Amino acid sequence: MSPMTGGGMPRPSPAALAAFQALVPEAAGVTTRPMFGNQAAFVQGNMFAGLFGDALFVRVDDEGRDWLLTAGGSAFEPMPGRPMRGYTCLAPGWQATPEVAGEWVSRALAYTSGLPSKLEAPARERGGSRLLRSR
């Protein structure tokens, strides 16, 4: 899915934004913030769902991705020809079936919750390099 044309990032309609906000669970560690000029949901610093224009994308395992693609979904491509690995758009019309979209957002949250946290860790824990001082 790449609705970007003319070099600008697509913006969600008010209806898509409201539908997305209603789908994001109020769970521990879940936050929302702007991403790609739209809104996205995060857990432990990892993005698990979001909007790109009116398209809803989720981060799911390979089985979920394959199912979504078979059901009319598409690869999430914020830049044409450059899909974002691990993210898949639900089929257009997701707003008409909020129960189904909600199940995918919940599945994305569960999957992404199992990934290593991206929350800021001290440099030593991140494996950051130390500066060597000459004596």
Buried (B, 14 or more C-beta within 10 A) or exposed (E): BBBBEEEEEBBBEEEBBEBBEEBBEEEEEBEBEEBBBBBBBBBBBBBBBBBBBBBBBBBBBEEBBEBBBEEEBBBBBBEEEEBBEBBBBBBBEBBEEEEEBBEBBBBBBEBBBEBEEEEEEEEEEEEEEEEEEEE
